[in-house]
Amino acid sequence: MAINFPSTAGQATDGSYTYTVAGITYAWDGTSWEAAGAGASATDRTLFSVTQNAVGTAALSYNSNSGVFSYTPPDLSSYLTTETDPVFTASAANNITSTQVTNWDTAYGWGNHASAGYLTTLTLNGLSNVSASSASTNQVLTYNGSLWINQSIPVTLASRTTALVTQSIANGAVANLSITTPKTYVLYSIETSHAAWVTLYSDTTSRTNDASRAETTDPTPGSGVLAEVITTGSATQLITPGSICFNSAATGITYAKVVNKSGSTANVSVTLTYLQLEA
C-alpha cells in the first residue's frame, strides 16, 4: 500500500525526525525515509489475513493494498484416496477376527498340546472305529456298519392304532384274508361288523393246516394260531391279557380266516386294535 509521508522541509536530517504508519516507524535522513528498528519485527501483524478459495488450480497471491493472502487449494478429487489390497482380501487371513486371535493366544499359552495326553481314539469292546461327537440327552452309541456313532433315540412312545379289512362273504363261507399290520404287535381287541368266527395266524402254512379244525375245538399250542374270537353280531371282543402277535417271516402281514355266521351274505369287516412292537 502507498504511504503518504509528511513534508520534510526544514526538518532535521540526523534521523530524529520520524513518522509511524502501519506499525512501522520511519526516520528522515535528509535524502529518504528509512524504516527504523528491526524491519519486519516492527510490522503490525493484525493487518495481514488469509482467504481460502474453493478448490481449483493451486495458487497463492497477495494483495498489498489490503494485506490479504489468497490461497486456492488444488483439486485432489481425481487422486486415489483409499486402497484395497486384492491379494490380502483373497487370503484366509482377511477373515481372522480379534476374538480368534485372542483364543489362539490363550490356547498357545497352555503349552504343547501334543504332549497333553488328550484322548484321540476310543476303544469299545476291542473296537477302535468309534466316531463320537458331543453327546446329548437321550443318545446312545450305535454301529452304522462302519463306525460306532452317538445317535438320538426316540423318547416318545408309540400309540395304539387299528387295522381294518372288509370282505363280502356268503353265509357259512370261509374267506382267507391278509391284514396289513406291523411285524410284531400287542393285540388288544378284535371287532366284527357281523357275527363271525375270526382266527389270526402267523403264516399261511399254519392257516392251511388249521383249515379243517372245528369251531368247537381249541387250536393246538404252537400251531401258528395267534388269536381267535367268535361273535354273535356287531361286537368288539377284548383280548385279555393282550396277545403278542407276529409274522413268522418278519413281514407286515397278519393272515386271517373269517367265517360269516350272520345268516346271510354280508360285507364282513374285521378291525384289529394293536400297539406296534417292531419296526
Sequence and secondary structure as in RCSB ss.txt:
>XXXX:A:sequence
MAINFPSTAGQATDGSYTYTVAGITYAWDGTSWEAAGAGASATDRTLFSVTQNAVGTAALSYNSNSGVFSYTPPD
LSSYLTTETDPVFTASAANNITSTQVTNWDTAYGWGNHASAGYLTTLTLNGLSNVSASSASTNQVLTYNGSLWIN
QSIPVTLASRTTALVTQSIANGAVANLSITTPKTYVLYSIETSHAAWVTLYSDTTSRTNDASRAETTDPTPGSGV
LAEVITTGSATQLITPGSICFNSAATGITYAKVVNKSGSTANVSVTLTYLQLEA
>XXXX:A:secstr
        TT  SSS  EEEETTEEEEE SS EEE TTGGGGS GGG EEEE  SBS EEEEETTTTEEEEE B 
 TTS      HHHHTSGGGG  HHHHHHHHHHHHT  GGGS       BTTB  B   S  TTEEEEE SS EEE
EE   S    EEEEEEEEE TT EEEEEEE  SEEEEEEEEESSSEEEEEESSHHHHHHTTT  TTS   TTSSE
EEEEE SSSEEEEEEEEEEEE TTSSSEEEEEEEE SSS EEEEEEEEEEE   
